[in-house]
Amino acid sequence: MKYIDANNIEKNELYLHDVLLNDIKIQYLKKEIYFSLTLPAELLQRKQEEKAVLVIKEMLYFKLSANEPWGMGSYIFSVEGKPYKKGFVKIILLLNSGDKIIFCGKNIYMYTEKEQEFSDLQC
């Protein structure tokens, strides 16, 4: 598990370039977002692709565009993260379609399929 918060977001702890975005699940009442991802084999020298879930807890807001100005695509092109107010983190995901996903939350976790918690979190 990888944990991201306002203290380590600027150290590029959330590297997601070329990660495939499979699905997004929002649990409004719990104020949680779940991103279903596929990590490429090239990322961190994996032997094969690996499934992962990015979990955002204590969500303040979520915004998504789906205009595809650069054409179809659901791979993450870049990630911009920075501290927000009162210990929250604001993250902007730019997809290879040109669309943006912008969200703000307090606690961010990434679980891979090798971790026990993963099976409970799948989108």
C-alpha positions as semicolon CSV with decimal commas, in nm:
position;residue;x (nm);y (nm);z (nm)
1;M;0,000;0,000;0,000
2;K;0,114;0,349;-0,079
3;Y;-0,014;0,639;0,132
4;I;-0,029;0,994;-0,004
5;D;-0,114;1,306;0,194
6;A;-0,038;1,678;0,199
7;N;0,309;1,610;0,342
8;N;0,439;1,389;0,060
9;I;0,233;1,478;-0,249
10;E;0,494;1,718;-0,384
11;K;0,767;1,451;-0,365
12;N;0,602;1,284;-0,666
13;E;0,481;0,991;-0,456
14;L;0,191;0,945;-0,698
15;Y;0,350;0,847;-1,030
16;L;0,076;0,728;-1,267
17;H;0,209;0,805;-1,617
18;D;0,075;0,552;-1,873
19;V;-0,156;0,389;-1,617
20;L;-0,488;0,273;-1,764
21;L;-0,801;0,412;-1,598
22;N;-1,059;0,131;-1,606
23;D;-1,340;0,271;-1,394
24;I;-1,436;0,528;-1,130
25;K;-1,670;0,461;-0,841
26;I;-1,791;0,739;-0,611
27;Q;-1,950;0,667;-0,276
28;Y;-2,110;1,002;-0,208
29;L;-2,234;0,936;0,146
30;K;-1,894;0,802;0,254
31;K;-1,715;1,081;0,063
32;E;-1,487;0,830;-0,109
33;I;-1,364;0,782;-0,467
34;Y;-1,228;0,455;-0,606
35;F;-1,024;0,450;-0,928
36;S;-0,976;0,106;-1,084
37;L;-0,636;0,108;-1,258
38;T;-0,406;-0,117;-1,458
39;L;-0,037;-0,048;-1,396
40;P;0,184;-0,115;-1,700
41;A;0,463;-0,372;-1,683
42;E;0,719;-0,099;-1,757
43;L;0,624;0,098;-1,446
44;L;0,862;0,008;-1,163
45;Q;1,003;-0,287;-1,361
46;R;0,704;-0,519;-1,319
47;K;0,708;-0,851;-1,503
48;Q;0,348;-0,803;-1,615
49;E;0,057;-0,560;-1,586
50;E;-0,091;-0,529;-1,240
51;K;-0,436;-0,421;-1,123
52;A;-0,458;-0,146;-0,861
53;V;-0,714;0,067;-0,681
54;L;-0,655;0,432;-0,593
55;V;-0,874;0,530;-0,297
56;I;-0,949;0,889;-0,198
57;K;-1,105;0,939;0,145
58;E;-1,264;1,251;0,291
59;M;-1,338;1,386;-0,058
60;L;-1,418;1,757;-0,080
61;Y;-1,490;1,769;-0,453
62;F;-1,469;1,575;-0,777
63;K;-1,481;1,709;-1,133
64;L;-1,456;1,514;-1,459
65;S;-1,458;1,620;-1,823
66;A;-1,538;1,372;-2,101
67;N;-1,498;1,585;-2,415
68;E;-1,197;1,395;-2,555
69;P;-1,039;1,703;-2,722
70;W;-0,731;1,499;-2,822
71;G;-0,928;1,189;-2,928
72;M;-1,031;0,875;-2,743
73;G;-0,816;0,750;-2,458
74;S;-0,822;0,650;-2,094
75;Y;-0,455;0,643;-2,001
76;I;-0,319;0,887;-1,745
77;F;-0,079;1,126;-1,915
78;S;0,022;1,337;-1,616
79;V;-0,050;1,394;-1,248
80;E;-0,031;1,726;-1,071
81;G;-0,071;1,719;-0,695
82;K;-0,038;1,988;-0,435
83;P;-0,139;2,054;-0,076
84;Y;-0,476;2,217;-0,034
85;K;-0,629;2,372;0,274
86;K;-0,624;2,205;0,619
87;G;-0,427;1,895;0,524
88;F;-0,619;1,814;0,208
89;V;-0,460;1,732;-0,128
90;K;-0,575;1,857;-0,469
91;I;-0,493;1,631;-0,764
92;I;-0,537;1,687;-1,136
93;L;-0,515;1,383;-1,363
94;L;-0,472;1,464;-1,732
95;L;-0,574;1,177;-1,959
96;N;-0,431;1,107;-2,304
97;S;-0,773;1,211;-2,437
98;G;-0,709;1,564;-2,309
99;D;-0,976;1,527;-2,041
100;K;-0,909;1,616;-1,679
101;I;-1,015;1,459;-1,354
102;I;-0,982;1,698;-1,062
103;F;-1,043;1,597;-0,704
104;C;-0,956;1,693;-0,352
105;G;-0,933;1,458;-0,055
106;K;-0,752;1,417;0,272
107;N;-0,620;1,060;0,259
108;I;-0,512;0,881;-0,057
109;Y;-0,417;0,515;-0,073
110;M;-0,304;0,293;-0,358
111;Y;-0,344;-0,083;-0,329
112;T;-0,217;-0,335;-0,582
113;E;-0,368;-0,677;-0,648
114;K;-0,090;-0,839;-0,444
115;E;-0,217;-0,677;-0,124
116;Q;-0,484;-0,830;0,096
117;E;-0,703;-0,517;0,105
118;F;-0,728;-0,508;-0,275
119;S;-1,008;-0,764;-0,305
120;D;-1,234;-0,558;-0,076
121;L;-1,184;-0,239;-0,280
122;Q;-1,235;-0,333;-0,645
123;C;-1,467;-0,107;-0,843
